[in-house]
Amino acid sequence: FAAQMIPVPGCNGTKYEIVKQGQGAEVQKKSKVTVHATGVVKETGKKFWSTKDPGQQPFTYTAGIGEVIKGWDMGLLGMKLDEERKIEIPADEGYGSAGFPAWGIPPGGTLFFTLEVLKIQ
């Protein structure tokens, strides 16, 4: 599975695979984009966040300008409407050596994010 993953341009270690092809416009830097996102810690297999969980909603942000962790930010660029990607993000392009203990992300934890583009503005 890992052999099929493609390195993300502008990153050093973040990789992705396309789970579902999209169509139409691509996410560009400064696009306002709405996504479904599910994050899992690679080391533990524990889900720490999902916009698909009860009470959660799709997440909207401005792409490519650092509003989210680097691996996610760069990994979403070029995605098309309705595309779904699985992105593997090393700690250096995620939450770093500190991790994010409140979310169960250990120091130096590698993350898997499944991202699905719902809207591009």
C-alpha positions, 0 to 999 in steps of 0.5 A, spaced: 500 500 500 505 505 501 509 503 495 503 506 491 503 513 495 505 519 491 510 524 495 506 531 496 510 537 492 513 542 497 513 537 503 518 532 505 515 526 507 508 527 506 505 522 501 498 521 498 494 516 494 487 517 491 482 513 494 476 516 489 477 520 483 474 527 483 472 532 477 472 539 475 476 545 478 482 543 483 484 546 489 489 552 489 492 556 494 487 561 497 481 557 495 476 557 500 475 549 501 470 545 505 472 538 506 470 532 510 476 530 514 478 523 518 484 523 522 488 517 525 494 516 529 498 511 525 502 508 531 496 507 535 490 506 529 486 511 534 481 516 530 482 522 533 477 527 529 472 526 524 467 531 521 463 525 519 462 523 527 455 525 530 455 533 532 461 534 527 460 538 520 464 539 514 471 543 515 472 550 511 478 553 511 483 557 506 488 552 502 495 553 502 496 559 507 498 555 513 491 555 517 492 547 518 498 543 519 503 543 513 502 536 510 494 537 510 495 544 507 500 541 501 496 535 501 490 538 499 492 542 493 490 540 486 485 535 489 478 536 485 471 536 487 469 530 490 476 527 490 478 523 496 485 522 498 489 518 504 494 522 506 500 520 510 503 525 514 510 525 518 510 528 525 515 534 522 509 536 517 504 534 523 504 536 530 511 535 531 515 532 537 510 535 542 504 531 539 497 533 541 496 530 547 489 532 548 487 529 541 491 522 543 496 524 538 503 522 541 510 526 541 513 524 534 506 521 531 505 520 524 498 521 522 493 518 516 488 523 514 482 521 509 480 528 506 474 529 501 473 535 497 466 537 498 466 545 495 471 549 492 470 557 492 
